[in-house]
Amino acid sequence: MMNKTIAFLLLASLVISFASCGNNGEAGVTSDNEITEPISLTTTEPVTEPAAPVVPTFTVTEQKNSIASSKSSFKLFRYPVVTVDGNEELAERINLQILASCETFFKRCVPGATALVRDGAEIEFEITECKVRMFDNRLLSVAFYSKLELFGIDGDEMPDKAFYAINIDLTTGEELSGSRLIKDLDKLKELLASDSVIIVSDSVDTSASVISEALLQYRADYGIYPYVFFDGDGVIVCVELAKLQGSYVLFKITASTAADHFNEVIYDN
């Protein structure tokens, strides 16, 4: 009898042990022998908002330097200084290009200025006005107006006033050439020679014959294009009437017409 009791207890112990092994805490089996999906823990990446585009800004400043260490001869530049937050290298490239354009403007108006001053001349060159427009945070258009005073030399071959314009791609810092801006130079010249554009210059001869003769100097095969300034509601085109004489005509091409002649036309809404 005792042996049967011991055998029964051993058998019961084996059954209980087998049942425990079938549900030892592993995922996938329940006490009712139902198959379940294992629980998976996943981490959710934080959603980051896209960074706001960098918006260039500018301020107009001025720089005055003597010519050939003269106390009376000077060049005074007014020009925009661009700031690009987070990209100082690009801003520096743009600003160097703008300042180089001012120097080009000066040298164009007063060739050989240093030698002239050393020979006793007095030169006063000033960029009197600087107009700046920025479009879509990618195009900077700048127009420069200057006046020139000469003393001690015959200044008939130099302009007493002049106009200059540059257009800079704010994403690269590159100055856009006339060939990049103007779709077809010949068609633009035809427009300027017609009566359909507005002349915004004063005190100059704007007869058809004078304009037609002046337009001959602009040639795509030589890379010679007129200066253009995008002013927000159209385009200003400068036609020099006599090279280095200081006479020029500014034509205003309206927005509705400009898109047919320029590749970089961007207007405010």
C-alpha positions as CSV (number, residue, x, y, z in Angstrom):
1,M,0.0,0.0,0.0
2,M,2.8,2.4,0.9
3,N,4.6,1.7,-2.4
4,K,1.4,2.5,-4.4
5,T,1.0,5.7,-2.5
6,I,4.6,6.7,-3.2
7,A,4.2,5.8,-6.9
8,F,1.1,7.9,-7.1
9,L,2.8,10.9,-5.6
10,L,5.8,10.6,-8.0
11,L,3.4,10.4,-11.0
12,A,1.5,13.5,-9.8
13,S,4.8,15.4,-9.3
14,L,5.9,14.6,-12.9
15,V,2.6,15.8,-14.3
16,I,2.9,19.1,-12.4
17,S,6.5,19.6,-13.6
18,F,5.5,18.9,-17.2
19,A,2.7,21.5,-17.0
20,S,5.1,24.1,-15.6
21,C,7.6,23.4,-18.4
22,G,4.8,24.1,-21.0
23,N,4.3,27.7,-19.5
24,N,7.6,28.8,-18.2
25,G,7.1,32.5,-18.9
26,E,8.1,32.4,-22.6
27,A,6.0,34.7,-24.9
28,G,3.6,32.9,-27.2
29,V,1.8,30.4,-24.9
30,T,-1.0,31.1,-22.4
31,S,-2.3,28.9,-19.6
32,D,-5.2,27.9,-21.9
33,N,-2.7,26.8,-24.6
34,E,-3.7,29.8,-26.9
35,I,-1.0,31.2,-29.2
36,T,-0.5,34.9,-28.9
37,E,1.7,37.5,-30.7
38,P,4.8,38.5,-28.8
39,I,4.8,42.1,-27.5
40,S,7.4,44.3,-29.4
41,L,8.6,47.6,-28.0
42,T,9.4,50.2,-30.6
43,T,10.8,53.7,-30.2
44,T,9.3,56.7,-32.1
45,E,11.8,59.1,-33.6
46,P,11.1,62.7,-32.6
47,V,9.6,64.7,-35.4
48,T,11.8,67.7,-36.3
49,E,10.4,70.7,-38.2
50,P,12.4,71.6,-41.3
51,A,14.8,74.5,-40.7
52,A,13.6,77.8,-41.9
53,P,15.4,79.0,-45.1
54,V,18.2,81.4,-44.5
55,V,17.0,84.9,-45.4
56,P,19.8,87.3,-46.5
57,T,19.6,90.9,-45.3
58,F,21.5,94.0,-46.2
59,T,22.3,97.5,-45.0
60,V,23.7,100.3,-47.1
61,T,27.0,101.7,-45.9
62,E,29.7,104.0,-47.3
63,Q,33.5,103.9,-47.6
64,K,35.7,106.9,-48.3
65,N,39.3,106.4,-49.4
66,S,42.0,108.9,-50.5
67,I,43.5,108.5,-54.0
68,A,47.2,108.2,-54.1
69,S,47.6,109.4,-50.5
70,S,46.2,112.8,-51.6
71,K,44.5,114.9,-48.9
72,S,42.1,116.4,-51.4
73,S,41.4,113.6,-53.8
74,F,39.0,110.8,-52.8
75,K,36.6,108.1,-53.9
76,L,33.4,107.6,-51.9
77,F,31.4,104.4,-52.4
78,R,27.9,103.8,-51.2
79,Y,27.0,100.1,-51.4
80,P,25.0,97.3,-49.7
81,V,26.6,94.9,-47.2
82,V,24.9,91.5,-47.1
83,T,24.5,89.3,-44.1
84,V,23.6,85.6,-44.4
85,D,23.1,84.0,-40.9
86,G,24.9,80.7,-40.6
87,N,26.9,81.2,-43.8
88,E,29.6,83.9,-43.3
89,E,31.6,82.5,-46.2
90,L,28.8,83.2,-48.7
91,A,28.2,86.6,-47.3
92,E,31.9,87.5,-47.6
93,R,32.0,86.3,-51.2
94,I,28.9,88.5,-52.0
95,N,30.3,91.5,-50.3
96,L,33.7,91.2,-51.9
97,Q,31.9,91.0,-55.3
98,I,29.9,94.2,-54.5
99,L,33.0,96.1,-53.4
100,A,34.9,95.0,-56.5
101,S,32.1,96.3,-58.6
102,C,32.4,99.7,-57.0
103,E,36.1,99.7,-57.8
104,T,35.3,98.7,-61.4
105,F,32.8,101.5,-61.7
106,F,35.4,104.0,-60.4
107,K,38.1,102.8,-62.7
108,R,35.7,103.0,-65.6
109,C,34.8,106.6,-64.9
110,V,38.3,107.7,-63.9
111,P,40.9,105.6,-65.8
112,G,44.4,106.2,-64.5
113,A,43.2,108.1,-61.4
114,T,46.4,107.4,-59.4
115,A,48.7,108.7,-62.1
116,L,46.5,111.8,-62.6
117,V,46.6,112.7,-58.9
118,R,50.4,112.2,-58.8
119,D,50.6,114.6,-61.7
120,G,48.8,117.3,-59.7
121,A,45.1,116.6,-60.5
122,E,42.4,116.6,-57.8
123,I,39.6,114.1,-58.1
124,E,36.4,113.8,-56.2
125,F,34.4,110.7,-57.1
126,E,31.2,109.9,-55.2
127,I,28.6,107.2,-55.6
128,T,25.8,109.6,-54.7
129,E,22.9,107.0,-54.6
130,C,22.7,103.3,-54.3
131,K,19.4,101.6,-55.0
132,V,19.0,98.0,-53.9
133,R,16.3,95.4,-54.4
134,M,16.3,91.8,-53.2
135,F,14.0,89.2,-54.8
136,D,13.0,85.8,-53.4
137,N,16.1,85.7,-51.2
138,R,18.2,84.7,-54.2
139,L,18.7,87.8,-56.4
140,L,20.3,91.1,-55.4
141,S,19.9,93.9,-57.9
142,V,21.9,97.1,-57.3
143,A,22.0,100.4,-59.2
144,F,24.8,103.0,-58.6
145,Y,24.6,106.7,-59.5
146,S,27.8,108.7,-59.4
147,K,29.2,112.2,-59.9
148,L,32.7,113.3,-60.6
149,E,34.6,116.6,-60.0
150,L,38.0,117.1,-61.6
151,F,40.4,120.0,-60.9
152,G,43.8,120.8,-62.5
153,I,43.2,118.7,-65.7
154,D,41.0,118.7,-68.8
155,G,38.2,116.4,-67.8
156,D,36.3,116.4,-71.1
157,E,37.0,112.7,-71.7
158,M,35.5,111.7,-68.3
159,P,31.9,111.6,-67.2
160,D,30.6,114.1,-64.7
161,K,27.9,111.6,-63.9
162,A,27.5,107.9,-64.6
163,F,25.3,104.9,-64.0
164,Y,26.3,101.3,-63.1
165,A,24.3,98.2,-62.1
166,I,25.1,94.7,-60.9
167,N,23.0,91.6,-60.3
168,I,24.2,88.9,-57.9
169,D,22.9,85.4,-57.3
170,L,22.6,85.2,-53.5
171,T,22.9,81.4,-53.5
172,T,26.3,81.4,-55.1
173,G,27.6,84.9,-54.7
174,E,28.1,85.1,-58.5
175,E,27.5,88.2,-60.5
176,L,25.2,87.5,-63.3
177,S,26.5,88.6,-66.7
178,G,24.4,90.4,-69.4
179,S,24.2,87.2,-71.4
180,R,22.6,85.4,-68.4
181,L,20.1,88.2,-67.9
182,I,19.1,89.2,-71.4
183,K,17.3,86.6,-73.5
184,D,18.0,88.2,-76.9
185,L,20.1,91.3,-77.2
186,D,18.9,92.2,-80.7
187,K,15.3,92.0,-79.7
188,L,15.9,94.1,-76.7
189,K,17.7,96.7,-78.8
190,E,14.7,96.8,-81.1
191,L,12.4,97.4,-78.1
192,L,14.6,100.3,-76.8
193,A,14.7,101.9,-80.3
194,S,10.9,101.9,-80.4
195,D,8.4,104.3,-78.8
196,S,7.0,101.6,-76.5
197,V,9.4,102.1,-73.6
198,I,9.5,104.9,-71.0
199,I,12.5,107.1,-70.7
200,V,13.3,108.1,-67.1
201,S,16.4,110.2,-67.8
202,D,16.4,114.0,-68.1
203,S,18.6,116.6,-69.7
204,V,19.8,114.4,-72.5
205,D,19.2,114.0,-76.2
206,T,16.8,111.1,-76.6
207,S,16.1,111.5,-80.3
208,A,15.6,108.3,-82.3
209,S,18.9,108.8,-84.2
210,V,20.9,109.3,-81.0
211,I,19.4,106.2,-79.4
212,S,19.9,104.0,-82.5
213,E,23.6,105.1,-82.7
214,A,24.2,104.4,-79.0
215,L,22.7,100.9,-79.3
216,L,25.3,99.9,-81.9
217,Q,27.9,99.5,-79.1
218,Y,26.1,96.6,-77.5
219,R,27.1,93.3,-79.1
220,A,26.5,89.8,-77.9
221,D,29.5,88.4,-79.8
222,Y,31.8,90.8,-77.9
223,G,30.0,90.3,-74.6
224,I,29.0,93.9,-74.4
225,Y,25.5,94.4,-72.8
226,P,23.7,97.4,-71.3
227,Y,23.4,97.6,-67.5
228,V,20.1,96.4,-66.1
229,F,18.5,97.0,-62.7
230,F,15.4,95.1,-61.5
231,D,13.5,97.7,-59.5
232,G,10.5,95.6,-58.4
233,D,7.8,96.6,-60.9
234,G,9.9,96.5,-64.1
235,V,13.5,96.7,-65.4
236,I,15.7,99.8,-65.8
237,V,18.0,99.5,-68.8
238,C,20.9,102.0,-69.1
239,V,22.1,103.0,-72.6
240,E,25.3,105.1,-72.6
241,L,25.1,107.7,-75.3
242,A,28.8,108.5,-75.5
243,K,31.3,106.3,-73.8
244,L,33.1,108.1,-70.9
245,Q,31.2,111.3,-71.6
246,G,28.7,110.9,-68.8
247,S,25.5,111.0,-70.9
248,Y,23.2,108.1,-70.6
249,V,19.5,107.2,-71.0
250,L,17.6,105.1,-68.5
251,F,14.7,103.2,-70.0
252,K,11.9,101.7,-67.9
253,I,10.5,98.4,-69.2
254,T,7.3,97.4,-67.5
255,A,6.8,94.1,-65.8
256,S,4.4,92.8,-68.5
257,T,7.0,93.4,-71.2
258,A,10.1,92.5,-69.2
259,A,9.3,88.8,-69.0
260,D,9.7,88.5,-72.7
261,H,13.3,89.9,-72.7
262,F,14.9,88.9,-69.4
263,N,15.7,85.6,-67.8
264,E,15.8,86.7,-64.1
265,V,12.6,88.7,-63.8
266,I,11.3,88.4,-60.2
267,Y,8.6,90.8,-59.0
268,D,7.0,91.5,-55.6
269,N,3.5,90.1,-55.2
